[in-house]
């Protein structure tokens, strides 16, 4: 099984890559710089392969799609801009636009480019790493760039799950929870636990759920 994890040079992404590699996957560890990808791949272990990929770059995505020969699991983990300093009423829309490029359009472009490989896989999975901050049920004010872009990513999950059901591609959103990372800050749960929530969706059986929003294998409200 071959898995590609975006934003895998640190935090949740690197730990997802490590757990998938430990489970026997060949993992493509991606980062925006070749050096960061190589360093992360060395830390993940012998089943890891470094791959330079900026998800906001159409050229990078086209190159990856052209060079890859097979893919079974795509984990869209790369994300930016947890904008706790902003409010929707006064938000800098340039910041919102920049967040959407990485958090929404990046995964969207990558999925479109890699769909031929996923359709050819016997056990294809797409996991969009989201956040409970994207849940409309409990949404309040604040973090508009992050919350809106992740809510849109959840919507993309639902649409793709319906459209790709006939191709046997399971598509789910996963909230890893509040995790102690550079983005999450101190005080969160261990990164191993947050990553395990993502790995669960990446390794679902063929009759597993699709089009869902989960944390630790349990459904979350949209």
C-alpha positions as CSV (number, residue, x, y, z in Angstrom):
1,X,0.0,0.0,0.0
2,X,1.3,3.5,-0.9
3,X,0.2,6.5,1.0
4,X,0.8,10.2,0.4
5,X,0.7,12.6,3.4
6,X,0.8,16.3,2.8
7,X,2.4,18.6,5.3
8,X,4.2,15.6,6.7
9,X,7.4,17.4,7.8
10,X,6.1,18.1,11.4
11,X,3.3,17.6,13.9
12,X,0.3,15.5,13.0
13,X,1.4,14.9,9.4
14,X,4.7,13.4,10.4
15,X,3.2,11.2,13.0
16,X,0.5,10.0,10.6
17,X,3.3,9.1,8.2
18,X,5.2,7.3,11.0
19,X,2.2,5.3,12.0
20,X,1.3,4.4,8.4
21,X,4.9,3.3,7.8
22,X,4.9,1.2,10.9
23,X,1.7,-0.5,9.6
24,X,3.6,-1.5,6.5
25,X,2.6,1.3,4.1
26,X,5.2,2.9,1.8
27,X,4.7,6.6,2.7
28,X,5.4,9.6,0.6
29,X,6.4,12.2,3.1
30,X,5.7,15.6,1.5
31,X,6.8,19.1,2.5
32,X,7.2,22.4,0.7
33,X,11.0,22.1,0.6
34,X,13.0,19.1,-0.5
35,X,15.2,19.4,2.6
36,X,12.3,19.3,5.0
37,X,10.8,16.3,3.3
38,X,14.1,14.5,3.4
39,X,14.6,15.2,7.1
40,X,11.1,14.1,7.9
41,X,11.4,10.9,5.9
42,X,14.6,10.0,7.7
43,X,12.8,10.4,11.0
44,X,9.8,8.3,9.8
45,X,12.0,5.3,8.9
46,X,12.9,3.0,6.0
47,X,9.3,2.8,4.6
48,X,9.3,6.6,4.0
49,X,10.1,8.4,0.7
50,X,10.6,12.2,0.6
51,X,8.6,14.2,-1.9
52,X,8.7,18.0,-2.4
53,X,5.1,19.3,-2.7
54,X,3.6,22.7,-2.2
55,X,-0.2,22.0,-2.4
56,X,-0.8,25.6,-3.5
57,X,1.4,25.0,-6.6
58,X,-0.4,23.6,-9.7
59,X,3.0,22.8,-11.2
60,X,4.0,20.8,-8.1
61,X,0.8,18.9,-8.2
62,X,1.0,18.2,-11.9
63,X,4.6,16.9,-11.4
64,X,3.6,14.6,-8.6
65,X,0.6,13.2,-10.6
66,X,2.9,12.7,-13.6
67,X,5.7,10.9,-11.7
68,X,3.7,8.7,-9.4
69,X,2.9,5.2,-10.7
70,X,0.5,4.1,-7.9
71,X,-1.4,5.4,-4.9
72,X,-3.8,3.9,-2.4
73,X,-4.2,6.5,0.3
74,X,-4.2,10.3,0.2
75,X,-4.1,12.2,3.5
76,X,-4.7,15.9,3.0
77,X,-3.1,17.2,6.2
78,X,-1.4,20.4,5.2
79,X,-3.1,23.4,6.7
80,X,-2.3,27.0,7.7
81,X,-3.6,30.0,9.5
82,X,-5.3,29.3,12.8
83,X,-6.3,32.9,13.0
84,X,-7.3,33.4,16.6
85,X,-6.7,37.2,16.3
86,X,-9.5,37.6,13.7
87,X,-13.3,38.0,13.7
88,X,-15.5,37.5,10.7
89,X,-16.9,41.0,10.9
90,X,-13.5,42.6,10.5
91,X,-11.4,39.8,8.9
92,X,-8.7,40.5,6.5
93,X,-10.0,38.7,3.4
94,X,-6.5,38.4,2.0
95,X,-5.7,36.2,5.0
96,X,-8.9,34.2,4.4
97,X,-8.0,33.8,0.7
98,X,-4.5,32.6,1.6
99,X,-5.9,30.0,4.0
100,X,-8.3,28.7,1.5
101,X,-5.5,28.2,-1.0
102,X,-3.8,25.7,1.3
103,X,-6.8,24.3,3.3
104,X,-9.3,23.9,0.6
105,X,-8.0,24.4,-3.0
106,X,-4.8,22.5,-2.3
107,X,-6.6,19.3,-1.3
108,X,-9.2,19.8,-4.1
109,X,-6.5,20.2,-6.8
110,X,-4.5,17.2,-5.5
111,X,-7.5,14.9,-5.3
112,X,-8.5,15.8,-8.9
113,X,-4.9,15.2,-10.1
114,X,-4.5,11.9,-8.3
115,X,-7.9,10.4,-8.9
116,X,-6.8,8.2,-11.8
117,X,-4.3,6.5,-9.5
118,X,-6.8,6.2,-6.7
119,X,-9.4,4.7,-9.1
120,X,-6.8,2.1,-10.1
121,X,-6.1,1.1,-6.4
122,X,-7.9,-2.0,-5.0
123,X,-8.4,-0.2,-1.6
124,X,-8.5,3.6,-2.2
125,X,-8.9,6.0,0.7
126,X,-9.0,9.8,0.9
127,X,-8.7,11.4,4.3
128,X,-9.3,15.2,4.7
129,X,-7.8,16.4,8.0
130,X,-10.4,18.8,9.3
131,X,-11.3,20.3,12.7
132,X,-14.2,20.5,15.1
133,X,-13.9,24.2,14.5
134,X,-15.5,23.5,11.1
135,X,-18.6,22.0,12.6
136,X,-21.6,24.2,11.8
137,X,-23.5,22.7,14.7
138,X,-21.2,24.3,17.3
139,X,-19.7,27.1,15.4
140,X,-19.4,30.5,17.0
141,X,-17.3,33.5,16.3
142,X,-13.5,33.8,15.7
143,X,-10.9,32.1,13.6
144,X,-12.8,32.9,10.4
145,X,-10.1,31.9,7.8
146,X,-9.4,28.6,9.4
147,X,-13.0,27.7,10.3
148,X,-14.5,28.7,7.0
149,X,-11.9,26.9,4.9
150,X,-12.2,23.7,7.0
151,X,-16.0,23.8,6.8
152,X,-15.6,24.1,3.0
153,X,-13.2,21.1,3.1
154,X,-16.0,19.1,4.9
155,X,-18.4,20.1,2.2
156,X,-15.9,18.8,-0.4
157,X,-15.7,15.5,1.5
158,X,-19.4,15.0,1.3
159,X,-19.6,15.8,-2.4
160,X,-16.6,13.6,-3.3
161,X,-17.9,10.7,-1.2
162,X,-21.1,10.7,-3.1
163,X,-19.5,11.1,-6.5
164,X,-16.8,8.5,-5.9
165,X,-18.9,5.8,-4.2
166,X,-19.1,3.8,-7.5
167,X,-15.3,3.9,-7.6
168,X,-15.1,2.3,-4.2
169,X,-13.1,5.3,-2.9
170,X,-13.8,6.0,0.8
171,X,-13.7,9.7,1.5
172,X,-13.9,11.0,5.1
173,X,-13.1,14.1,7.2
174,X,-11.3,13.6,10.4
175,X,-10.8,15.9,13.4
176,X,-7.6,14.9,15.2
177,X,-8.7,16.9,18.2
178,X,-6.7,19.6,20.0
179,X,-3.2,18.3,19.7
180,X,0.0,19.7,21.1
181,X,1.7,20.9,17.9
182,X,3.2,24.1,16.5
183,X,-0.3,25.1,15.3
184,X,-2.3,23.7,18.2
185,X,0.0,25.1,20.9
186,X,0.8,23.5,24.3
187,X,-1.8,21.8,26.4
188,X,-3.4,19.5,23.8
189,X,-3.4,15.8,23.7
190,X,-0.3,13.8,22.5
191,X,0.3,14.0,18.8
192,X,0.2,10.2,18.7
193,X,-3.4,10.2,19.7
194,X,-4.4,12.8,17.2
195,X,-2.6,11.1,14.4
196,X,-4.2,7.7,15.3
197,X,-7.6,9.3,14.6
198,X,-6.4,10.1,11.1
199,X,-4.8,6.7,10.5
200,X,-8.0,5.0,11.5
201,X,-9.7,6.6,8.5
202,X,-6.8,5.9,6.2
203,X,-6.9,2.2,7.0
204,X,-10.7,1.5,7.0
205,X,-11.9,-1.8,5.7
206,X,-13.5,-1.9,2.3
207,X,-17.0,-1.8,3.9
208,X,-16.1,1.1,6.1
209,X,-18.0,4.4,6.2
210,X,-17.6,7.1,3.6
211,X,-18.8,10.8,3.6
212,X,-18.4,11.0,7.4
213,X,-16.8,13.4,9.9
214,X,-15.0,11.6,12.7
215,X,-12.8,11.9,15.7
216,X,-11.3,8.8,17.2
217,X,-13.5,6.7,15.0
218,X,-16.7,8.3,16.4
219,X,-19.0,10.5,14.3
220,X,-19.0,14.3,14.8
221,X,-21.9,16.6,14.0
222,X,-21.5,18.5,10.7
